[in-house]
């Protein structure tokens, strides 16, 4: 059955004019009775359906957000690759180290060679250079030319003497000096060997002549010479030298 309220009750004022509510009681129709009986079943179906939906969507959500841990095989593979890369880096480093060592050794070797080669940096003397020894004993222009072309700019050292000395142009304190090899034997006796020459020399202020202590340099004076090789004038048969150190002997 169902109850319909026709009119609500009224408590009145101070107990007066009180009125009871009017209701109408009517039995349920057959359709309403069937529907009322189905309500529990429908509720159960709805709850079950909601639970299924939650399970389905919840499972998919877990699958999409869960990251599966790497298997032992994958972990092993990653470790092996890491070890391989480390080994490659180590081998590359070790292979580059010998190369750099080789380069360093080559550089030091070349440095030692250049520093010890008589023809390149050491002072050339008759004791360490057979070509220079032969040069000081010959007047042959081709031999002199070949030597100058090979050793121009290098420093030579030998014993000689002042064969002649003259003023450079019209200067009183500048001189040209002709140098012969060996000891002075007299004006008429010229030893074999090239004609060396100093040009435009100031003996007082030139540090190369400091060992003379300001004394005059004269023709026929025996000297020890250290000088740099310049040009060769084959027409005049003169080898030009730049004095580095000239001392009496």
URHU-V147762 format. One record per helix or strand of 2 or more residues. SS is the DSSP state (2 for helix, 1 for strand). FROM is the first residue (numbers start at 0). TO is the last residue. If there is no record, write none. Layout:
ss,from,to
SS,FROM,TO
SS,FROM,TO
//
This chain:
ss,from,to
1,1,6
1,21,25
2,29,64
2,71,115
2,129,134
2,140,150
1,154,166
1,174,180
1,195,200
2,206,211
1,221,232
1,237,247
//
